[in-house]
């Protein structure tokens, strides 16, 4: 699997040393299965209610995973146009969660659709999402790339 670059101030993939509220998720491209994979273990700072992970944070994880899947497909960074999340069960604190996302269908013009899932360490489905993304122009994508931290071995979607 190939890691993606990070944006230090991002609330999801950001560096907690730069953004103390960042989740610090590291995303990977699983080329064999044409999907994005990331893992996150929620702690007490991620509580929504009664030991459960906040639904907004669940949504953010699903959204970012789908954005990376779309970026690989289009070789361009993409932004969310629509996001639909279905919560199936509470994600509990302290459990390592796995988020996966993939592009579904070919899309139209600069738009494409993606799906994602968030599962517990035992494979229980906690949430799923479907979304529509819009690919940024080459110029906008190149500007976005300048803000990223790209480590050796990271998948640069603009050069993929």
Backbone as numpy.savetxt, mean C-alpha at the origin, in Angstrom:
# Nx Ny Nz CAx CAy CAz Cx Cy Cz
11.45 -11.30 -3.87 10.61 -10.12 -3.87 11.50 -8.88 -3.87
11.02 -7.84 -4.52 11.77 -6.59 -4.64 11.11 -5.50 -3.82
11.86 -4.82 -2.94 11.27 -3.73 -2.16 11.00 -2.50 -3.02
10.04 -1.72 -2.60 9.75 -0.44 -3.25 10.49 0.67 -2.51
10.69 1.80 -3.17 11.26 2.96 -2.49 10.31 3.44 -1.39
10.77 4.36 -0.58 9.92 4.93 0.47 9.90 6.45 0.35
8.88 7.05 0.92 8.79 8.49 1.03 8.87 8.80 2.52
9.95 9.43 3.00 10.18 9.57 4.44 9.03 10.16 5.26
8.24 11.06 4.69 7.17 11.70 5.45 5.82 10.99 5.32
5.76 9.95 4.51 4.50 9.23 4.29 3.98 8.65 5.60
2.68 8.77 5.87 2.14 8.19 7.10 2.11 6.67 7.09
2.24 6.04 5.91 2.21 4.58 5.84 3.63 4.01 5.69
4.35 4.38 4.64 5.67 3.80 4.39 6.81 4.68 4.91
6.47 5.77 5.54 7.48 6.73 5.98 8.40 6.22 7.07
9.45 6.97 7.27 10.47 6.66 8.26 10.03 7.26 9.60
9.80 6.45 10.63 9.39 6.98 11.93 10.39 7.97 12.54
11.64 7.94 12.11 12.61 8.92 12.58 12.35 10.30 11.99
11.73 10.35 10.82 11.38 11.60 10.15 9.95 12.01 10.49
9.05 11.04 10.48 7.64 11.26 10.79 7.27 10.29 11.92
7.29 10.76 13.17 7.04 9.86 14.31 5.70 9.11 14.24
4.75 9.61 13.48 3.47 8.93 13.35 3.42 7.90 12.24
4.49 7.79 11.47 4.50 6.87 10.33 4.43 5.42 10.79
3.76 4.61 10.01 3.64 3.18 10.31 4.92 2.42 9.96
5.72 2.95 9.04 7.00 2.34 8.69 6.88 1.05 7.90
5.81 0.88 7.14 5.60 -0.34 6.36 6.58 -0.36 5.18
7.17 -1.50 4.94 8.04 -1.70 3.78 7.26 -2.59 2.81
7.04 -2.08 1.61 6.28 -2.80 0.59 7.21 -3.54 -0.35
6.75 -4.69 -0.87 7.54 -5.52 -1.77 6.71 -5.92 -2.98
7.38 -6.05 -4.12 6.74 -6.55 -5.32 7.04 -8.05 -5.43
5.99 -8.85 -5.44 6.06 -10.29 -5.61 5.74 -10.56 -7.08
6.77 -10.52 -7.90 6.58 -10.66 -9.35 6.00 -12.00 -9.76
6.35 -13.05 -9.03 5.85 -14.39 -9.37 4.33 -14.45 -9.28
3.75 -13.65 -8.38 2.29 -13.64 -8.20 1.66 -12.32 -8.62
2.45 -11.44 -9.23 1.98 -10.12 -9.71 1.18 -9.38 -8.65
1.82 -9.23 -7.48 1.12 -8.54 -6.39 2.12 -7.81 -5.48
1.57 -6.88 -4.74 2.30 -6.15 -3.71 2.04 -6.84 -2.38
3.07 -6.91 -1.53 2.95 -7.51 -0.21 3.59 -6.59 0.82
2.92 -6.43 1.94 3.48 -5.68 3.06 2.98 -6.27 4.36
3.75 -6.04 5.43 3.35 -6.55 6.75 3.40 -5.42 7.76
2.47 -5.51 8.72 2.39 -4.49 9.77 1.82 -5.11 11.03
2.43 -4.78 12.16 1.91 -5.23 13.45 1.42 -4.01 14.21
0.10 -3.86 14.36 -0.43 -2.69 15.06 -0.18 -2.76 16.57
0.09 -1.61 17.14 0.30 -1.49 18.58 -0.75 -0.57 19.18
-0.56 -0.20 20.43 -1.58 0.59 21.13 -1.80 1.97 20.51
-0.81 2.51 19.78 -0.99 3.80 19.11 -1.89 3.70 17.88
-2.28 2.50 17.51 -3.10 2.28 16.32 -4.52 1.84 16.67
-4.89 2.01 17.93 -6.20 1.57 18.43 -7.32 2.48 17.94
-8.39 1.85 17.50 -9.60 2.58 17.17 -10.58 2.47 18.32
-10.76 1.24 18.83 -11.69 1.00 19.91 -11.44 -0.39 20.47
-11.41 -0.51 21.77 -11.37 -1.79 22.48 -10.37 -2.80 21.92
-9.11 -2.36 21.78 -8.07 -3.28 21.34 -8.09 -3.64 19.86
-8.84 -2.89 19.09 -8.94 -3.13 17.65 -8.17 -2.05 16.90
-7.65 -2.42 15.77 -6.96 -1.45 14.93 -7.96 -0.48 14.33
-7.57 0.78 14.26 -8.43 1.83 13.71 -8.72 1.55 12.23
-9.99 1.66 11.85 -10.39 1.39 10.48 -9.77 2.31 9.45
-9.49 3.55 9.83 -8.84 4.47 8.91 -7.42 4.02 8.58
-6.74 3.44 9.56 -5.39 2.93 9.31 -5.44 1.67 8.44
-6.43 0.83 8.65 -6.64 -0.33 7.78 -6.83 0.15 6.35
-7.67 1.16 6.17 -7.94 1.71 4.84 -6.68 2.27 4.21
-5.87 2.96 4.99 -4.63 3.53 4.46 -3.67 2.44 3.99
-3.56 1.35 4.74 -2.70 0.24 4.33 -3.18 -0.35 3.00
-4.47 -0.60 2.89 -5.02 -1.17 1.66 -4.81 -0.23 0.48
-5.05 1.06 0.70 -4.91 2.06 -0.35 -3.47 2.14 -0.86
-2.51 2.20 0.03 -1.12 2.32 -0.42 -0.65 1.07 -1.15
-1.05 -0.10 -0.68 -0.67 -1.33 -1.38 -1.20 -1.32 -2.81
-2.44 -0.89 -3.00 -3.02 -0.84 -4.33 -2.33 0.20 -5.20
-1.93 1.31 -4.60 -1.22 2.35 -5.36 0.07 1.80 -5.94
0.81 1.01 -5.15 2.05 0.42 -5.66 1.76 -0.60 -6.76
0.72 -1.40 -6.61 0.38 -2.37 -7.65 0.07 -1.66 -8.96
-0.67 -0.58 -8.88 -1.01 0.19 -10.08 0.22 0.85 -10.69
1.13 1.31 -9.83 2.36 1.94 -10.31 3.20 0.96 -11.13
3.27 -0.29 -10.68 4.02 -1.30 -11.42 3.36 -1.54 -12.78
2.04 -1.68 -12.76 1.30 -1.96 -13.99 1.47 -0.86 -15.03
1.41 0.40 -14.60 1.45 1.54 -15.52 2.82 2.15 -15.71
3.80 1.71 -14.89 5.14 2.32 -14.91 5.03 3.83 -14.72
4.16 4.18 -13.78 3.88 5.58 -13.46 3.29 5.59 -12.06
3.57 6.62 -11.29 2.92 6.71 -9.99 1.45 7.04 -10.20
0.62 6.58 -9.28 -0.83 6.68 -9.43 -1.46 7.25 -8.17
-2.60 7.89 -8.35 -3.35 8.45 -7.22 -4.74 7.83 -7.16
-5.28 7.78 -5.96 -6.58 7.18 -5.73 -7.70 8.06 -6.26
-8.59 7.46 -7.03 -9.78 8.16 -7.49 -11.00 7.74 -6.68
-11.02 6.46 -6.32 -12.14 5.92 -5.55 -11.62 4.76 -4.72
-12.10 4.65 -3.50 -11.68 3.58 -2.59 -12.90 3.04 -1.87
-13.11 1.74 -1.98 -14.23 1.09 -1.29 -13.63 0.00 -0.40
-13.89 0.08 0.89 -13.34 -0.88 1.85 -14.49 -1.64 2.51
-14.31 -2.94 2.63 -15.27 -3.79 3.34 -14.55 -4.39 4.54
-15.06 -4.09 5.72 -14.48 -4.61 6.95 -15.17 -5.92 7.30
-14.39 -6.97 7.43 -14.94 -8.30 7.69 -14.83 -8.70 9.15
-13.81 -8.19 9.83 -13.57 -8.53 11.23 -12.49 -7.62 11.78
-12.43 -7.51 13.07 -11.48 -6.59 13.71 -10.05 -7.13 13.62
-9.14 -6.26 13.23 -7.71 -6.58 13.28 -7.25 -6.27 14.70
-6.69 -7.25 15.37 -6.31 -7.08 16.77 -4.88 -6.57 16.90
-4.67 -5.83 17.97 -3.36 -5.28 18.25 -2.37 -6.41 18.56
-1.13 -6.24 18.10 -0.09 -7.21 18.36 -0.01 -8.35 17.36
-0.97 -8.46 16.46 -0.97 -9.53 15.46 -0.34 -9.01 14.17
0.64 -9.74 13.63 1.24 -9.33 12.37 0.23 -9.51 11.25
-0.07 -8.41 10.57 -1.04 -8.40 9.48 -0.30 -8.43 8.15
-0.89 -9.09 7.18 -0.33 -9.10 5.83 -1.32 -8.42 4.89
-0.80 -7.49 4.11 -1.60 -6.77 3.13 -1.09 -7.18 1.74
-2.01 -7.55 0.86 -1.66 -7.86 -0.52 -2.56 -7.06 -1.45
-2.02 -6.73 -2.63 -2.81 -5.96 -3.60 -2.38 -6.34 -5.00
-3.33 -6.24 -5.91 -3.04 -6.52 -7.32 -3.97 -5.71 -8.20
-3.54 -5.52 -9.43 -4.36 -4.85 -10.43 -5.33 -5.87 -11.00
-6.56 -5.46 -11.21 -7.57 -6.33 -11.82 -8.08 -5.66 -13.09
-8.02 -6.36 -14.18 -8.47 -5.81 -15.45 -7.46 -4.84 -16.04
-7.64 -4.53 -17.29 -6.70 -3.70 -18.01 -6.88 -2.21 -17.84
-8.02 -1.80 -17.34 -8.25 -0.37 -17.17 -8.64 0.30 -18.48
-8.72 1.61 -18.44 -9.08 2.40 -19.60 -8.38 3.74 -19.49
-7.79 4.16 -20.57 -7.05 5.42 -20.55 -6.01 5.40 -19.45
-6.00 6.44 -18.65 -5.03 6.50 -17.54 -5.56 5.86 -16.26
-6.76 5.27 -16.31 -7.40 4.69 -15.12 -7.25 3.18 -15.09
-7.15 2.65 -13.87 -7.13 1.21 -13.70 -7.69 0.85 -12.34
-8.07 -0.41 -12.20 -8.70 -0.89 -10.97 -7.77 -1.85 -10.25
-7.88 -1.84 -8.93 -7.07 -2.74 -8.11 -7.91 -3.28 -6.97
-7.43 -4.38 -6.39 -8.06 -4.99 -5.21 -6.98 -5.29 -4.19
-7.38 -5.30 -2.92 -6.43 -5.60 -1.85 -7.14 -6.34 -0.73
-6.32 -7.03 0.08 -6.82 -7.72 1.26 -5.88 -7.49 2.43
-6.44 -7.50 3.62 -5.67 -7.44 4.86 -6.06 -8.67 5.67
-5.04 -9.50 5.99 -5.28 -10.76 6.69 -4.46 -10.84 7.97
-4.99 -11.62 8.90 -4.30 -11.86 10.17 -3.14 -12.82 9.96
-2.36 -13.04 11.02 -1.24 -13.99 10.94 -1.72 -15.42 10.70
-2.99 -15.69 10.96 -3.53 -17.04 10.71 -4.29 -17.12 9.38
-4.30 -16.02 8.63 -4.95 -16.01 7.33 -6.38 -15.53 7.33
-6.90 -15.14 8.49 -8.29 -14.63 8.56 -8.38 -13.29 7.84
-9.40 -13.18 6.97 -9.62 -11.93 6.24 -10.25 -10.89 7.16
-9.56 -9.77 7.36 -10.10 -8.68 8.18 -10.75 -7.59 7.34
-10.19 -7.34 6.14 -10.74 -6.29 5.29 -10.32 -6.53 3.85
-11.15 -6.08 2.94 -10.82 -6.11 1.52 -11.17 -4.75 0.93
-10.56 -4.45 -0.19 -10.81 -3.15 -0.81 -10.78 -3.27 -2.32
-11.48 -2.37 -2.96 -11.45 -2.22 -4.41 -11.31 -0.74 -4.68
-10.56 -0.41 -5.72 -10.34 1.01 -5.98 -10.11 1.27 -7.46
-10.22 2.53 -7.79 -9.86 3.03 -9.11 -8.73 4.03 -8.89
-7.68 3.89 -9.70 -6.53 4.78 -9.62 -6.34 5.48 -10.96
-5.73 6.65 -10.90 -5.36 7.40 -12.10 -3.85 7.51 -12.15
-3.28 7.17 -13.29 -1.83 7.28 -13.47 -1.47 8.75 -13.66
-0.40 9.17 -13.00 0.11 10.53 -13.17 0.86 10.63 -14.50
1.00 11.85 -14.98 1.78 12.06 -16.20 3.24 11.69 -15.93
3.99 11.49 -16.98 5.42 11.17 -16.83 6.14 12.29 -16.07
5.80 13.52 -16.38 6.42 14.66 -15.70 6.12 14.65 -14.20
4.85 14.41 -13.84 4.48 14.35 -12.42 5.16 13.17 -11.72
5.24 12.04 -12.41 5.88 10.86 -11.82 7.37 11.10 -11.59
8.03 11.76 -12.53 9.45 12.06 -12.37 9.66 13.00 -11.19
8.78 13.97 -11.01 8.89 14.88 -9.86 8.66 14.12 -8.56
7.71 13.19 -8.56 7.44 12.40 -7.35 8.64 11.54 -7.00
9.27 10.97 -8.01 10.44 10.12 -7.78 11.54 10.87 -7.03
11.67 12.15 -7.30 12.71 12.96 -6.64 12.53 13.01 -5.13
11.31 12.84 -4.64 11.03 12.91 -3.20 11.22 11.57 -2.51
11.41 10.50 -3.28 11.52 9.16 -2.71 12.96 8.84 -2.30
13.07 7.92 -1.36 14.37 7.34 -1.02 14.43 6.00 -1.73
15.36 5.89 -2.67 15.51 4.68 -3.45 16.83 4.03 -3.05
16.71 2.89 -2.39 17.88 2.13 -1.94 18.33 1.18 -3.05
19.60 0.78 -3.05 20.03 -0.23 -4.02 19.14 -1.48 -3.90
18.68 -1.96 -5.03 17.81 -3.13 -5.05 16.32 -2.80 -5.04
15.96 -1.54 -4.74 14.55 -1.15 -4.76 14.03 -1.18 -6.19
12.76 -1.48 -6.33 12.11 -1.49 -7.64 11.69 -0.06 -7.99
12.33 0.51 -8.97 11.97 1.84 -9.46 10.93 1.63 -10.55
9.67 1.89 -10.24 8.59 1.57 -11.18 8.70 2.34 -12.49
9.37 3.47 -12.49 9.51 4.25 -13.73 10.51 3.60 -14.68
11.39 2.77 -14.16 12.37 2.08 -14.99 12.09 0.59 -15.11
10.99 0.13 -14.53 10.70 -1.32 -14.50 10.49 -1.87 -15.89
